[in-house]
Amino acid sequence: MKILITGANGMLGRDISLALSNHNLILTDKEELDITNSEELNKKITELHPDIIINCAAFIDVEKAEDQEKIVNKINTEAVLNLAKICKNNSCTLAHISTEYVFDGENESGYNEDSLTNPINIYGKSKADGEKLLQKNLDNFYIIRSSWLYGKNPQRGKERGMNFVETMLKLATEKDELNLITDQISKPTYTKDLSLAIKKLIEENYPFGIYHLTNEDAVTPYKFAQEILKIKNISNIKLNQISSSEFHTKAKRPKSAILNNTKFPKLRSFREALKDYLYS
């Protein structure tokens, strides 16, 4: 298959490129292809005529999104509509990466693929709106929601470029104690595992629609940090439990951001994935 990947230089994009290296790949990032430029996008895709586009490009800084709504919507919403329309005109499948932040986090048992979205911050709203426009304008699509990603490659679009795991390991060398939230819960997901799941989804021609692809078992930031330090045998730092109300942020976060996978073979536990990440 000829597969075009947007955001190919990002943390997830690079792992997807590795997972699908047996295909004819066209790797693009914002330097090569601006997905917010509909004219350029249409020309490029029409010329290349890929079988599938995997859209990893996104504005991902949840905090900065609160102050930059216009650019966030341009990238996470309007550009997805551009891609959907161009894919329709070129008989191309679109696999679009989305997030647990499309939900409000009030359902303690988590959210299935057909649960109604109800975002509570600018980033989540932009992603939810992008999903809706995609579904209205294209039939042959995959919306792939995942959560709390970490991987071997730097996170583009975030100030430090670091994921939660690397941030915890770095802070463990700099501080004696850390405050971590205990009333938000989600499923940490290794980008290598997510990429292999996307490969399976595409290569085995799963039905079009929405999929929740995450490592299994939900955990709070406090518990996840405990697991990271335990695996690395780090005991010189004290972890303090705090509530989200004590950790001041511009953007509200969903408390129970659990994605339930009901349509695809379940991925391995985040604990197994974390050990693999830390020792591979």
N, C-alpha and C positions, 0 to 999 in steps of 0.2 A: 504493500500500500504506500501511496504517497501521503505523508503526514506533515502538515505545517504546525509548528509549535510557536505560539507567541509567549513572550516572557521566558524564553529558553535559557537565559543566563541567571535566572533566579534560583532559589533554593529548591523548589519543586520542579521547575522546568528542566534543570540539569539532570535530576534523577529520572524524570520521564524520558528524556533523551537517551539516557543509558538503557533504560528498560526496553525501549522500542528501537534499539540500534540495528535490529535485523530488518528494518523497513527503510524506505527511501525518505529520509527526513529533511525538512526545510526548517532550519533553526533561525528564529528571528527574535530580536528584542527591540526596545523602543528606538535604538539607534538605526536599525534596519527597516523597521515597520512601525509606524505610528498608528495604533488602532483607533485613535480619536480623529484621524484624517480620513473621512469616508471615501474621498476621491482616490487618494493614494492606496487605500486598503482595497477598494474595488478593482483598481487597475492591477495591483500585484496578485490578488487571488485569481482574477480572471486569466492572467498570464500563466500562473503556475498550475492552476486547476488541481489542487490537492483533493484526495478522497476524503480526508478528515482534517479538521482544524482543532487543535487542543489549545484552548485559551487559558493560559496561566498568567496573563498580564492583568494586573490589578493595582489599585491604590490600597495598601494594606495597613497603613499606620492608623490604628483606631483613634488614638488621641488627636493626632494632627487633623484627622478627618472632620472633627468638630468645628474647626476654624477654616476649613477649605472645602466647603460643601460643593461649590461649583465645579472645581477640578475633580473632586471625588465622583460626582455624578457623571462627568464627562467620560471618565475612564471606566467606572464600574457599571454604568447604566447605559448611556448613549452609545458607547463603543460596542456593547453587547448587541444592541439593536442593529447597529451597522453590520456586525458580523453575521447576525441571523439573516438579514435581508440578502446579503451577498452570498451566503451559503445556499439560500433558497434558489437564487438566480443561477448558481453554478452547480446545483445538485450535489452539494457537499454536506457532510455530517459535521456538526459542531459539538465538541465535548467541552463544557464550560465548568471551570472550577469555582465552587461557591463555599459557603461557610455556615457554621452553627449560629452565627450572629444574626441570621435572618429570623430567629425565634426570640421570644421575650424571656425565656428561662423560668417561667412560672410553673411549668409542669414537671414535677419531681421525677416522674417516670420516663421523661425524655420525649423525643419527637420522632415520629415515623416519617417516611418519605412523603406521605400525602397530608401531613399536618399543616394547618394554616400558618403562614408566616405572620409575624408581628414584631418587627425589629424595634429596638429601644435606643439606638444611636444612629448617627449619620452613616457610618460605614455599613452597618447592617441593613439600613433602609436602601442604600445604593445597590447593595448586592441583591436584595429581595426584589427591587424594581427591575434590575437587570434580568433576573430569572423570569419574571412575569412577561417582559417584552420578548424574551427568547421563546417562551412557550406559545405566545400569540402569533409569532411570525415565522416559525419553523417547525416542521414535524419531526425531522430526523435529527434529534438532539439527545445528548446526555448532559444532565446537570449533576455534577458530582460534588456533594457537600462533604467536607471533612472538617477536622477541628484540631486546634492547638498543635500546629505542625512544627517539627524540628527535623533537621537534616544536616548532612555533612557540608553543604555549600552555604555561603553567606546569604542572609536574607536581604535582597535588594528592596529599597523603599523604606527601610527602617534605619533610624539614626545610627544605632550601634552595629547593625548587620548581624546581630547575634540572636540565637534562639534561646528559649527558656533554660534548656539543659546547660548550654555553654555559659549563660549568665550566672547560673547557680554555682558552677565550678569556678568561675572567675571570682565571684564575690566571696567564696569560701577561702580564697587565698588573701583576701583584702580585709575581711571583717571578722569580728568575734561573734556577732549574732545578727540574725536576719528576721524581719517580720514578714510572715506569709499568711495569705488569706485562707480561711477555712470554710467559708460559706458560699463559695463558687465551685462548681464541679463540671468537669468535661472529660473528654477522652483524648489524651495525648497521642499523636499519630506520627510515626516515623515516615518521612517522605519516600524512603526506599520501598516500604510496604505499600503505601498508597500508589506509587508508580506501577508496581507489579500488579496491583488490583486493576488499575486503569488499563494496563496492557491486556489483561484477561478479559475485561469488559469489552474492549474493542475487537480483539482477535477472535473471540468466541461469539461475536454478534449477539450480545445480550439485547433484549428489547429496548427500544428507546424510552427515555423517561428520566426520573430523578432517582439517584442512588446515594445512600449514606455509606461512605467508605472510611472507616476509622479503625485504629487498633482497639481492641476490646478492653473493658473494665474502666469505669469512670473514677476520677480521683480529683481531689482539691489541689491547688498549688502547694499547700503545706505538705500534703502526703506525697505529692510527686517529688518535691525537693528532698523529702526523707528518703525516698527510693533511690534518687540519684546519688546522694551522699553515702547511703548504705552500700550500694554496688561498688562505689569507688573507695570504700573504707575511709571516709573522711569523718572525723569525729571532733575536730577542733573548733567547730562552730555551733552555736546554740540557735535553734529555730523557735521563734515565738509565734503563737497562734493569734491572729487578729481577724476582725470582721471586715468586710468590704467597706463598711461605713467609716472605718478608721484609716482606710487607704484611699486618699483623695485623688480622684481622676476626673477629667473633663467628661469623658464618655461613660455612660452607664454600661455595665456588663450584665449579660444574662446570668442568673444564679445557677440554674440547672440547664446547662448547654449540652445536653446528652443527645447524641444522634443515634437512634435505633436503626440498625441494619436489618431489614426484613426481606430483602430481595436478592442478596448476593452472599456467597460463602463468607462466613465471618473471618476477619483477619485475626492474627495472633494477639495475645494479651500485650498491653503496652509494656509490661514488665520484661517479657521476652525480647520485645523490640528494643527496649532501652538498653538491655545488656548487650545486644548485638551492636547497637550504635556506639556504645562506650568502649567496646573491645574489638571493633573491626577496623 
